[in-house]
Amino acid sequence: MAAEEGTPSRRKPSRRQPPSVVARAAVSAALEQGFERVTVEMICSRADISRSTFFNHFQSRDAAIIGKPLTVPGPEVTHPIFSRHAEDLVRGLLELQVPSLAHRTADADVLRDRTRLITEQPAAMSQYSSGLIGVQNSLSDAVEGWLRANPQHARLPGDPRTEAVLAVTSGYAALYAASQWWSIPLRDLPEPLAACLSAADALRSVVGVNDASRQESVPCIPVPEATDSGRAPGLRERKRRDTENRIELAAVRGALERGFEAVTVDEICEEAVISRSTFFNYFPSRNAAIVGRPMNVLPPDAAYDVLSKHGRDTPAGTFALICASLESTDPEVATLRAELAGKQPAARDAGTTTLVDACAQFMTTVRDWLAANPQYSSIDGDPAYEASLAANAAYAAISVMEAGWLGAAANVQASAKDFTAAMADLRTILSSPAV
């Protein structure tokens, strides 16, 4: 509050600090105190600045901790770039993004600590994933707008949204691999754009562009095995399942009726006839009850078995592994979640976030499997590089499937064929233009 007229202010004058100092203070506070507990006041105290100085540098607490969101320029900037690369939109997207990303990348210490924070704290990962999805949506809007204005250049005539999403997610796959899972600032690469374009070429090999054997490669989703004993679950287990199912049904129905962003934990508890403490004994957050809990990859032996069934088609193997890692879900809940994702973009994005959050786990598993089975590699070099490209290719295909990830999870066996069709579209996007 401002001091009264004539009364001297007791506030200590704030020092001027560069944004890097403020970011370092924000990330260190999140690592020490936990992402959700950090406040703007806490960051200001550590950086020795005022609130007004903080907001001169960052528009929000999350931007200081996770990083400023990438802004997408308007058609006057994007359309000329896309037109110059009408036959290779992925290259156009990289030429649009790489210079600005290389220029704005945080210093190495901040980036390292942000990577650690995102890896170690689920709340930070969820916020990061949500921001990334938002940027990808904005870029997809830009590409879709250009395709609608220039339909003669469409690779998927009549479906500009699918083409836009596949191009954008392919671009991010290249960015992610070139920067080694965001752990290396783009500005530290000798030639950032060249590195990203090389990653895009490697992506073409990983997904099997010009490989006819991949066109009919349908992921083999393992069927969950029955319990060894064959005995019915005990009373305690039945009660646990019943409570969990009531919570999920109340959450998803509430989101369908009132809107994903409107439904509250208290409303879910009232509908499911439980207390708040019971709710949080079952689910870590409101979103988890609506769109599903965070995912965990299968143990190595089981995961490697799934991947080996697909050989060099690592994107299909990754998709099968993701589906096989799903927890058992009540069929009605799964169906309602798919319906919700189809009707409400916010719910679809939240469901996609659960997939992005788990992406590092799946990449690590694919990397270790490739290291142990080099005969399945599609490209030479670091298995982590190929694992990154394969996982992001699978993510790209899932992104354009009906109702996205929640739709795929509702019926994984049926989704396998949809995934194959989406991968065929991805290969079309990445293929060389016809001469």
Secondary structure, DSSP 8 states (H G I E B T S, - for coil): ----TTS-----------HHHHHHHHHHHHHHH-GGG--HHHHHHHHT--HHHHHHH-SSHHHHHH--------HHHHHHHHHHTTT-HHHHHHHHHHHHHHHH---HHHHHHHHHHHHH-HHHHHHHHHHHHHHHHHHHHHHHHHHHH-GGG-SSTT-HHHHHHHHHHHHHHHHHHHTTTTTS-GGGSSSHHHHHHHHHHHHHHHHTTT-GGGTT-----------SS-----HHHHHHHHHHHHHHHHHHHHHHHH-TTT--HHHHHHHHT--HHHHHHH-SSHHHHHH--------HHHHHHHHHTTTT-HHHHHHHHHHHT-----HHHHHHHHHHHHH-HHHHHHHHHHHHHTHHHHHHHHHHHHHH-GGG-SSSS-HHHHHHHHHHHHHHHHHTSTTHHHHHHH-HHHHHHHHHHHHHHHHHHHS----
